[in-house]
Amino acid sequence: MAQTTINIRMDEDLKKQAEYLFSEFGMNMTTAFTIFAKAVVRERRIPFEISISSDDFFNEYNQERIRKSIESIKTGKGIAHDLIEVADEKDLV
C-alpha cells in the first residue's frame, strides 16, 4: 500500500501532551492518527462523543494556572504544600 504524508496544525502544547501520552501507550503520533483514521473509516463516524465539557477543572483558566505552576516548579520557584486529606461527608456522620 502506498504511503502519503499529511501536515496537521495544532497548538504546540497540545502536540507535546499528545506525544507524551501516545508514547505512554507505546506508539507515536503517526500510529495514533492512523488508528483514529481507521476507526473513522470503519465506523463511518467520529469514534467518540464530541461535547462541551461540564467539568470546570478543564476550563482555560484552570489549565493556564496549572501551566504556570508547572513552569514555576521547573524554574525552582514553586512552593511545595502538604496534602491535606479531607474526610468524606459520610465519614463525619
Protein Blocks (a to p, Z undefined) as FASTA:
>chain_A
ZZddddddddfklmmmmmmmmmmnopafklmmmmmmmmmmmnopafbdcdddfbfklpmk
lmmmmmmmmmmmmnopaccddddddddfklmZZ
